[in-house]
């Protein structure tokens, strides 16, 4: 296998099929644009397991993803996509950088989900970007961005539908999309690394905030999420 790309949490490898890749989930964990980082044994296995679960659930509900099939405990086969250089952020409650940016307390419910965008560029710190700037820089067309927004709101509803019976709040999350030919597919991952999951009753974090805010053992937190979801 040839390594095609290595990011903070995943490695992409080639396969015998030019249109497919293997996505391998690493044990590395980072926060604050890589300023804080560690290697936690077993984290990659947990994130891969959770992402596979969510991608299969979304596929069953007619959301097109890059996921193809399972490979082993740390990786799966996926369609080889060209990532749209945008991070699509959905907020159902105030938390994290939103609170810091606007000086509001965390946990305020939004009447409607709020969608924000950041430019996917580690060297710039993934800065926030407006729709007007996205169009001016010709990152993606208005038609395609509208499709991404519509799909993102469907995903938000589907995730809340499966999380609410487990008494887990979907506070916010980040999605990435990629081109597979002319098709736009949900890509990358959906895991506690890219989402904020809170216990509905206690507000306990079941996500990477455990690591960001030194709240305890991240692996135990992710394993708790898996148990709660019955994955």
C-alpha positions, -999 to +999 in steps of 0.1 A: +000+000+000+012+035-008+006+063+017-013+090-001-019+114+028-014+117+065-034+141+087-036+146+124-059+116+130-060+095+098-038+081+071-050+074+035-035+045+016-040+035-020-055+001-030-054-019-062-085+000-074-077+036-085-111+049-073-107+035-038-086+042-007-081+027+027-087+052+056-067+042+087-075+058+120-045+067+141-042+068+179-030+104+178-052+131+195-047+168+190-063+200+202-060+237+196-046+233+160-020+208+171-007+228+201-017+200+224-011+164+212-007+129+225-009+093+214-036+072+232-036+035+225-069+023+211-083+057+201-082+050+164-101+017+168-129+036+187-132+064+162-132+041+132-159+020+149-181+050+156-176+065+121-184+032+104-216+031+125-227+066+116-218+063+079-237+030+076-267+046+093-267+076+071-263+054+039-294+035+051-312+069+052-301+079+016-272+101+025-243+094+001-210+089+018-175+078+007-177+047+029-176+014+010-170-015+034-151-026+065-115-037+064-102-043+099-106-028+134-087+004+125-096+010+089-122+007+061-124+010+023-137+043+010-142+060-023-113+082-033-126+118-032-112+152-038-120+170-005-138+204-007-115+227+013-142+237+037-152+225+071-190+226+076-199+233+112-234+228+126-243+242+159-275+233+178-262+248+211-236+274+220-202+258+229-165+260+223-151+287+200-186+301+194-188+311+231-153+326+230-159+345+198-192+361+209-188+362+247-219+340+254-223+312+279-223+276+267-254+255+264-278+281+249-302+264+225-305+278+190-341+279+176-327+266+143-294+249+136-267+274+127-243+265+099-208+281+098-179+275+075-141+274+080-114+272+054-097+238+056-061+250+059-040+239+089-013+265+081-039+293+085-055+277+115-087+268+096-101+304+097-139+311+096-151+321+061-183+337+049-204+325+020-196+357+001-158+349+005-164+313-005-181+324-038-156+353-044-126+328-041-145+303-063-140+275-037-174+260-046-204+272-066-236+285-049-255+255-063-231+230-048-229+248-015-267+248-013-267+210-019-241+206+009-262+228+033-294+208+025-276+175+030-260+188+063-293+197+078-307+163+069-277+147+086-282+169+117-318+156+119-308+120+114-281+121+140-304+138+166-330+111+159-306+083+168-290+101+197-320+114+215-333+080+227-299+074+243-303+108+261-273+123+243-274+159+230-258+167+197-244+201+206-223+208+175-203+189+148-180+193+118-185+177+085-163+175+053-174+167+018-156+155-013-160+151-050-163+116-064-164+125-101-193+149-103-209+135-071-205+153-038-202+127-009-200+131+029-164+123+037-138+121+064-154+110+097-182+115+123-168+107+157-163+122+191-133+139+176-155+160+153-187+163+174-197+175+208-219+150+225-233+159+260-253+137+284-288+153+283-292+152+321-258+159+335-241+178+306-212+154+308-189+155+278-187+123+257-163+138+231-129+153+226-136+181+251-126+155+277-091+159+263-093+196+254-104+205+289-086+178+309-118+163+322-106+128+325-097+097+305-105+102+268-105+065+260-130+057+288-152+086+275-153+072+240-159+037+252-188+051+273-203+067+242-200+034+224-218+016+252-245+042+254-251+039+216-250+001+216-224+001+188 
